């Protein structure tokens, strides 16, 4: 049976030591001068642009990370602070927002593969990059990011890849092959060189 498709970005599920993830997060800031939309499941990094900084200094200012090799991922958007009863489930481009971000480097996330290659049992232990396969879902607010299974860059041992693959998600409707859902750790939360040297069994 083929795996389902549909991007959702990164979704926190538990800690690397087995504890469940219970929603620990940091309220951050997205500037109205930042001309990119932001969705639940998007990887984010700290903004390098002074004009975007939150003026009180009380909230980290974030941008969407490309998730490609050597880029930082400081955390993952898990929601947005509503500003009124009509607030959207995502943040449009050039719109001020307060994204709620999981910033713990030891959280394991689920992410779907993009369908770019039929991966094998050698993949757990390797590193991978992310790929934006859509702009994000404005109805449900979910990210358009996937794990790149080989469309542009297949998983391998490269240390500066942004994700470290732990295993496939243990579910009846998730099989080894294209569009699988993987359990991953952020590999570049603080250092673009990466935390993990990927391993390929032989």
Secondary structure, DSSP 4 states (H G I P E B T S, - for coil): -PPP------EEEEETTSPBP----EE-BB-TT--S-B-BT-EEEE---GGGS-TTS-S-BEEE----TT----EEEEEE--SSTT--SSB-TT--B-EEEE--TTEEEEEEB-SSS---TT-TT-EE-EEE-SS--TTT-B--EEE-SSSS---BS-TT-SEEEEEE---TT--SSTT-EEEEEES-SS-TT-S-------
